[in-house]
Each structure stands twice: as C-alpha cells, then as structure tokens.
Amino acid sequence: MYKAVLVLAILVSASLAVHIPLTQRTVSKFEIDAKRSYLQSSEFQDEMEAALRANDEHTLLPIKDYTDTQYVAEVTLGSPPQSFMVVPDTGSSDLWVYSSSCYFSISCYLHNYYKHKRSDTYHKNGKHFRLGYGSGSASGHWSNDDVNFAGLEAEDFRFGEVTSVMGLAFIMGHLDGILGLAFDTISTDNFPTFFEAADIEDRSFSFKLGHVDEDSFLVAPGVDEDLFTGDLQYHDVIEEKYWSLNMTNIKVGGTSMEGASNYKGVIDSGTSLIVGDKKLIDPILKQIGDIDQSCKDLSGHPDVTIVFDSVEYTLTPEDYIVRVKSFLGEACVSGFMSANFASGFPYLIIGDVFMRKYYSHFNMNDKTVGFALANHE
C-alpha cells in the first residue's frame, strides 16, 4: 500500500511540474580569455583572500562573478508583475534584482530594474546588505513583494534591491539579477530561499541544459523523464551550503589525478565551466593537451571522468571542449579552468559543461543530487 501511495505521489508531482524555459547566451572567447587571465592573477588571489577573511562560513562562493553565465530565466516581482531575466543559480541562495534607486552604477542603466512604487504588494524592509564576490560586490537593501517563477509563487518574499555594484562582471553580464537555489545556510541572515518559501510540497527541481539551438529547461517541482535516459543516480549532499558532493576521484584518460578527493564537488548552474584550484586543474589541462582553437582538429584528447561516491561520470572531448564566439567566427577552448584559489577553499566548481551532458535533479526534500544522461535533440 505504501509503495502504491509513493508511486501515486511521484506521478502527481510530475504532472504538476512546470517547464521553465531557459534562454542561452553564447559566450565569447574574449570573455573566456579575460576570465582565465583574471582567475590566474595575483589580484584575484588577494581579493579572494580578502573576501574569505571578511565573511564568515556562510559566505557565497567568492569565485562567482556571473560573467560567463549562459542560462537565464524569467521571474516576476510585484502586482502588477514586473519582469526580470535572472540566473537560476545553485551556487547561491538570495534573490536580488537591480533597483530603481540605483543611480551611480552603470550596470543599473543597462538592465531592467524594480520599481516598488508600481507594486501594490510591496512592503518596505530597508535593511541594508552587501554581497561580496571575488571580482566585485553588490549592495543595496532588502524589500518584500510577491514573486512568481513560471507559476510557482512565494508571497511577501524577501529579496534584494541592488543600488550599487562594483566590478566589470556586472556590466558585461546579461542578467537583471540572481535567483539563488542553494541552501538557506548561506542566504543572508539564513532567510528561506525561494523554493523553501514557494507554495509547493515537492521542494526539488531539475535542469536540462541544451546546446546552441536546443531547448533548455528548469523543471519544477521534480523531474521530467522524457528529458533524460536511464535512471537517475543519486548522491548525498555532504555540506548543506552549496550542493556539495563527495568527489572521490578525477580520471584523465584512465589516470587518477592526485589530490582530487581533497575537494568537494559543487554542482553550480551559475558557472559555465569547471573551475578549480591550480594544483588540481593544471595537471588535468596538461593531460588534455593544447586544443586547436580553430576547431579544425579536435582529435587525440582524452576523456575526463569525475567520480562521486565511486560512480563515474565521463566527459568526452566533445563534452568539455567549448565552442565560443570570436572575432574570426567560432573558436574552441577548454571547459576546464584553473584559478589561484585561496587556502581554505576546498571546492571544485562544476558548472554547465558537466550539466549539459548530465540531467541534474536537486532535491531539498532528502538533500540529494541525481544525475542521468540528458536527452539531446
């Protein structure tokens, strides 16, 4: 009887799931090169160490700058609704958008901004906040209003009105804000996240990230079995801040990379590439070898396998070599990028390069992440 009820509950959840379209933005080689140069600079290392010192254990990932984000979705705030294109980000936990009170930051004039005077459901909060990142910062004040994410609603939800930003990343980024999808332990003041506050019972969601000219979706709540092949393989979250998994190994061409198990694998929809400390990533890049940036000859590169709880997830060169825009047309670059991470930052940030191949189900109900091969058109 229990099994029958459980199956019925899953079927009902699936029938109520919303397919939230994700808009993909093509990344340019200029952005990739600029990001690589910055992440490997002493300036970045100094800023990251300062960010870690300035924040407690609940800080956001200091690496984030959203410059290379590819997928955005629509969220509305207020009554009548005001529309914003935001990054659905499993690497942070707060919702923020630009504010009409932002006067002195160029970014505010390049994006949509929230006007609280036009909303009948707005409630003043006024408490100030500052979110620090490795390459800049965003500050402003909290407000409350109704939030709608493709039919999923959270009434009188606390969100950030950003009135000032620092850093070129925010100017270059094609986003009006961020919708944090990680745990409330890293939200400011431990406030509930959107999926905790929304009027739903199944507090889980999943991503199917497509290639260029393919559809991409965030499915909520639950999963859509038509979007992946086989069964989802689940892994326990080992740290309820980010969606951090027990990474037991990384293999390149079958050879294990020394020290990989010392890092936690953070599944991060807000980052395009796979970014890690130089001590981990540089040996991987050496084994991969030079990539023909003209994309004419991509043969001879090894597979890279990321292992969670002894379960292997393999990326072929076709998966981890990213095709981007350049002034000459198309260019090919590695989907792995090294950074001068500060000590005390034991994370490998696993972004869209991985999530495009593997449909990913983030389940807050039992604190797990599940993967299966994504169906691509």
N, C-alpha and C positions, 0 to 999 in steps of 0.2 A: 504493500500500500504506500509506504514512504517513497519507494522508488518511483511509483506512478505519479505521486504528487510532485516529486522533484522534476521529473521529465515534463510534466504539465507546466510547472513554473518556468522552466527554461524556454519552452515553446511560446508561452505568453510574453516573456521578456523579449524574445526575438521578434515577435510580431509587432511589439511596440517600439522597436529600435528606430531611431532617426538616422538617416544617412545625411551627414552634414558635408556638403561639398567643400573641398579644399582647393584653393587656387594656387597653382605652382608658378613661381617666378624663377626664370633661368638665371643662374649665377654666372657672372663674368670672370674671365681669367684675371682681370685686373683686381677684382675683389679677393680672389683666392690668393694671388701673389701678395697683396697688401696684408691680408690676414696672416699668411705664413711669416712674412717679414716681421710683423709686429709681435706674434707669439714667440718668436725666437730671439727677441731683442732683450737687452738688459733693462730697458724701460718697462717692458711688460712685467718682467720678474719683480722689479722694485714695486710697481703698482699693485701687483697681486699680493705680495707680502704685506704691503700696507693695508690692503683690503681685508686680508685674513686677520691682521692684528686689530683692525678697527671693529670687526664684527665678532659676535660670539658663535657658538656652534650651530646656530640656526641660520647662518648667513646663506644667501643664494650662492650658486656656483660662481666664483669670481671670474671664471673664464668667459662667461657669456657676454656677447656684445650684439648678437642677432644680425650682424652684417650679412651672414651667409644663410640666413633662413630662407627656405624655399616655399613653405606652405603656410597659407593664411586662410582664415575662415571668418564669416560674418557673425558679429554679435550685436545686439541692440540694447540700448540703455534708455530707460525713462518712458514716459507716456505724454504725448505720442512718441513712438520709438525713434531713437537716433542711431544710425548705423555706423559700425566701425569694422575694419578688417584687422583682425588680431592674430597673433601667433598662438595656436593651441600648444602649450609648452609643458612637457612633462618634467622639465628641469627647474621649474619654479612654482610658486604657489599663490601669488597675488594676481588680481586683475587690476590693470590700470590702463587708462587712455589719456590722450592729451586733453588739456582743459582750455576753455575759452579765456581763462585768466592767465594763460601763458603768453607773455608779451615780449620777452627778451631772449628767446631761444629760436634760432632759425627753424629748427625741426617742427616747431608748433605751427608754422605757416605753410609747411609742406604736407601736412596730414590733416585728416578730419579731427575735429575736437568737440568735446562735450560742452553743451550749454545748459547749465542747470536751471536757468530761468525759464527755459522752454519745456520743462518737465513738471507735470502735475504730481508726480510721485517722488520727487526729490526730497531728501531730508539731509539737513546740514550735519556734518560731523566736525570737520575743521581741524582735527588733529594732524599735525604735520608728520611727514615721513621722508626718508631718504633711502634709496636703494643703490648700493654701491656695486659696480661691476669692475672687472679688470681694466676696461678701456673707457670708463666714463661713469656717469651717475645720472639718476633720475630722481627728482624730488617734487614734492607737492603736498596735497592734503587729502585726507580721506573724506568720502561722501557716501551716501546711501541712496540707492534707487533700485527699481526693478530691472532685472537682467534677463534677457531671452537669448538662448543659444539654440536656434533651429527648433523651437518649440519646447525646449527644456527651460523651465523658469525658476528663478530664485528671487523672491520678493524682498524688498528693502535690504538689498545685499550691499555690503561694504566694498567699495572699490577705490582706487586711487585716481585723483585728478592730478596729472603731472603738469606742473607750472614752470619747470626748468629742467633742462638736460644739458649734460656736458659730454662731448665726445663725437667724433665724426661718424661713429657707427649709427647713431640715431638719425643723422641726416641722410646717410646712404640707405638705411633700412626702409623697405617698402611696407611699413606697418603703422597702424594707428594705435597699437597698444599690445599688451600681452595678456593672455588668459592662462594663468598658472594651473597646472594639473597634477602637481606633486602633492606631498602630504602637508597637513596643516602645521606640522612641527617646524617647517621653515617658512611659513607665512608670517608676515609682520604681526607681532603680538599673539601669535597662534590662533588667529581668526579662522573660521571654517573656510574651506575652499569652495569653489562654485559647485562641484559635484557633491560635496557634503551638504550644501545648503539647498540644492535644487530639489524640486518636488518629484523625486523618483525613489524607488526602493532598491533597484539594482544599481549600485554605485560603481559601475565599471564602464569602460569604453575601449574602443579598439581603432587602430589605424590601418588603412590600406593606402599606401603611398605609391602613386603611379610614376612612370617615366613621362617624359615630354609627350604630349598628345594623348595621354591616358587619363582616365578619371581617377581622382583621389578622394578618399572619404575618411571622416571620423565617424564611426558608428557608435551611437549611444542611445540607451544603455546596451551592454552586451556585445555580441558578435554577429556577423553575417557569414554563414558557412559557404555561401556562394563566392566569397571573396578570397578563399584560401583552399589549399589542397591538403588532404590528410587530416590528422588530429593535431590539436594544439598541445604543445609540450609546456608544462607549467614549472615555474621556478619561484621559490620563496624570496620575498624581499628581505634582505639581511640588515637593512638600516632604513627606518621609516622617516627619511628626509626626502631623498630623491628615490627614484625607482632603481635602487642599487641591488645588483645580483652578485652571487658568489661566482666570480670568474676564476676557474681553476687552471686554465691554460690558454695560450695562443700558439698555434702552429703555423709556420710558413713553409709550404712545400713539404709538410710532414715533420718538420723540425720544431721542437718546442722552444719557445722564447724564454730565456732565463728571467726570473722575477715576475712573470705575468700574474702569478697567483697572489702577489702582494697588493694588487689593485682590485678595486671594486668596479664592476661594470655598470655604468649609469646609462640607462636607456632614455635618450633625450631627443624628443621630437623637435626641439627648438634649435638643433645644430645640424648642419648638412653633412658634415664629415665625421670621421672618427678621430678624436683629438686626445693625445696623451702626452705624458712626460717624455722628454728626450731619451731618458735611459731605457724606456720601453719601446718607443716608436722608431728611433733611429736605426736600431738593428733590423726592425721589420722593413723599413724603407730600403736598407742595404740589400736585404734578401730579395725584395721585389725588383730592384734594379731601376735604371733610368727608363722613364716612359716617353715614348715618342709623342711629343706634344702636337705633332701634325696629325696624329691618329691614323697614319698610313700603315704602320706595323706595330700591332699590339700583342704579338706572339711572344712566347718564351717567359712570361711572367708566372709565378707560382700561385696556387690557391692559398688563401689565408683563412684559417679556421679559428673561430672564437669559441671557447668551451665554457659553458655554465653548468655547474653540478655534474660534470663529466659528460654532458650532452653536447655534441659538436654541431656548430653552425658554420657552414663553409661559404666563403665569398670567393667566387672566381674572379679573374681579371675583368671580365665583362661586368661584374657587380661593383668592384671597387675602383675601377678607372672611370673617372667622372668626365663627361663631355660638357664643356662650358663655352661661352661666347668669348671671342677675341676679336681684335681689330682686323684679323685676317680671315675670320669666319669661325670655324669650330676648332677648339683646342682640347687636348686630353691631359688630365692631371690626376695625381694620386688622390684617392679618397682618405688616405691616412695623413695626418699632420702632427708634427711634434711641437712641443711648447716648453718654454722654460718655467715649468710649474715650480711653485714654492714648496719647500718641505712641509710635510703635514697635509698634503693634498693627494690622497691615495685613490684617485679615480681615473678610469678611462671613460671618456665621454663618447658614447656610441650613438651616433645620430642617424640621419636619413639614409646614408649609404647602406647601413645594415637593415633599416626598417623598410626600405623599398623591396628587398628580397623576402623579408620575413614579416608577414602579417602579425601585428602585435596587439595583444589584449591585456590591458592594465586593469586589474581587479582590486578595488579598495575593500571589497567585502571580505576577502580572505588574504589580502596582502600578497598577491602573486602577479607575475607577468607570464603570459603564454605566447609561444611563437609557433607559426606554421608557414609553409611556403605560400607566398602570395600568388594569387592568380593574376597574370598579366595578359592583357589583350594582344 
